[in-house]
Amino acid sequence: GAVVSQHPSRVICKSGTSVKIECRSLDFQATTMFWYRQFPKQSLMLMATSNEGSKATYEQGVEKDKFLINHASLTLSTLTVTSAHPEDSSFYICSGRRQGEVGQPQHFGDGTRLSIL
Amino acid sequence: QKEVEQNSGPLSVPEGAIASLNCTYSDRGSQSFFWYRQYSGKSPELIMFIYSNGDKEDGRFTAQLNKASQYVSLLIRDSQPSDSATYLCAADSGGFQKLVFGTGTRLLVSP
């Protein structure tokens, strides 16, 4: 199956720190990856769609200057949470779609649990 | 506003029973529908998807789609305690690549 690797799995850092999360498609090329955020006991909320070689498309209400997305290659997208604050603490999950796969489901990484002190 | 609605549960079933999970969606343009399982503290895992009216079976799982009623369901036969998780229903965003997720139904399978 399609494998998506996400790193790191957990980050604990001080308020004001910038945190970078990597999302890699290991066995397929992903022209499009997606970044989600999930708060406790809530569903997934799409933050942005990451497009290889172009700017990300952000959902309404998501600050593009705070959540920087770079999709420099067909297998890597990064999300940088700039100047993180306690309210940014959440579970961040990326996903990728394998082109040509029937139904084109999204395959998720293992997620990054971000805790800002 | 494109929405996917699910009953939050919990849905409690005894081991060996059939669990029936339901989902409705608002966007008639949605073509593909997905069921994901999410264990507590973990990321979603794809169970199956469906895009044609009718039933689709995969092992103990059967997905059902009724586009006229805008209704999707997932049946889990011979439920096991290890099936206890939150099940997320998702619909594609009518031709776009995004998925719209429901809030999930929590399933509890008791031994």
Chai-1 contact restraints between the chains, C-beta under 6 A:
chainA,res_idxA,chainB,res_idxB,connection_type,confidence,min_distance_angstrom,max_distance_angstrom,comment,restraint_id
A,T32,B,Q97,contact,1.0,0.0,6.0,A-B,restraint_1
A,S43,B,F101,contact,1.0,0.0,6.0,A-B,restraint_2
A,S43,B,T103,contact,1.0,0.0,6.0,A-B,restraint_3
A,S43,B,G104,contact,1.0,0.0,6.0,A-B,restraint_4
A,L44,B,F101,contact,1.0,0.0,6.0,A-B,restraint_5
A,I93,B,S43,contact,1.0,0.0,6.0,A-B,restraint_6
A,G103,B,S32,contact,1.0,0.0,6.0,A-B,restraint_7
A,G103,B,F49,contact,1.0,0.0,6.0,A-B,restraint_8
A,P105,B,F34,contact,1.0,0.0,6.0,A-B,restraint_9
A,P105,B,L46,contact,1.0,0.0,6.0,A-B,restraint_10
A,P105,B,F49,contact,1.0,0.0,6.0,A-B,restraint_11
A,Q106,B,L99,contact,1.0,0.0,6.0,A-B,restraint_12
A,F108,B,S43,contact,1.0,0.0,6.0,A-B,restraint_13
A,F108,B,P44,contact,1.0,0.0,6.0,A-B,restraint_14
A,D110,B,S43,contact,1.0,0.0,6.0,A-B,restraint_15
A,G111,B,S43,contact,1.0,0.0,6.0,A-B,restraint_16
